Amino acid sequence: MANKTKSTQLGDYVCKIGKYDIRHQISQPNIKKNQTGSVTAGAYLGKTLVKGGFNDHSKAIQYAWGRLKKSGESHHVKKQLVEKYNLS
């Protein structure tokens, strides 16, 4: 059997905020039931989930930004990401 990759286990990579990887996983509904799919996002350190259960990746980014600001490591975030997601 093949090994599972990070994207199949944890979700697709969105961006890196400081030392946190932001990933989101989109599950498709069964076609017969006419339900909408669900999105779950989380902040990871490697393969370790720090905080999950967000319904949008921008909320996970806000969470990671808050943790970095508290620890004083917000200078490690790219300026482009700060402007894109209105972090301040």
C-alpha positions in Angstrom: 0.0 0.0 0.0 1.1 3.5 -0.6 1.9 6.0 2.1 -0.6 8.8 2.7 0.7 12.2 2.0 0.2 15.3 4.3 -2.4 16.7 2.0 -4.6 13.6 2.2 -4.2 13.3 6.0 -4.2 16.9 7.1 -5.7 18.8 4.2 -4.4 21.1 1.4 -1.7 23.6 2.2 -2.9 27.3 2.1 0.0 29.4 3.5 2.6 29.7 6.3 2.1 32.3 9.0 5.3 32.4 11.0 5.9 28.9 12.1 2.3 27.7 11.6 1.1 26.0 8.5 -2.5 26.7 7.6 -4.3 23.8 5.9 -7.9 23.3 4.9 -9.8 20.2 4.0 -12.9 20.2 1.8 -15.1 17.2 1.9 -17.5 16.7 -1.0 -21.1 15.5 -0.2 -22.7 12.4 -1.5 -24.3 13.4 -4.9 -27.6 11.6 -4.1 -28.3 13.6 -0.9 -28.1 17.1 -2.3 -26.1 18.4 0.7 -23.4 21.0 0.7 -19.8 20.1 1.4 -18.0 21.0 4.5 -14.7 22.9 5.0 -12.5 22.5 8.0 -9.3 24.4 8.5 -6.6 24.3 11.1 -3.2 25.6 12.2 -0.4 23.0 12.3 3.2 22.8 13.5 4.5 20.1 11.2 2.0 17.3 11.5 0.8 18.4 14.9 -2.6 20.1 15.0 -2.4 23.2 17.3 -6.0 24.3 16.8 -8.6 23.0 14.4 -12.3 23.1 13.6 -12.4 26.5 11.9 -15.0 26.7 9.1 -12.8 29.0 7.0 -9.0 29.2 6.5 -9.0 33.0 7.2 -10.1 32.3 10.8 -7.2 29.9 11.2 -4.9 32.6 9.9 -6.3 35.1 12.4 -5.7 32.5 15.2 -2.1 31.9 14.2 -1.5 35.7 13.9 -2.8 36.2 17.4 -0.6 33.5 18.8 2.4 35.0 17.1 1.6 38.5 18.4 1.4 37.2 22.0 4.8 35.5 21.7 6.4 38.5 20.0 7.2 36.6 16.7 5.0 38.6 14.4 8.0 39.9 12.5 8.4 36.4 10.9 5.3 36.9 8.8 5.6 38.1 5.2 4.3 41.6 4.6 2.3 40.3 1.6 0.3 38.0 3.8 -0.3 40.7 6.4 -1.8 43.0 3.7 -3.7 40.2 2.0 -5.5 39.0 5.1 -5.7 42.4 6.9 -3.6 41.3 9.9 -2.8 44.0 12.4 
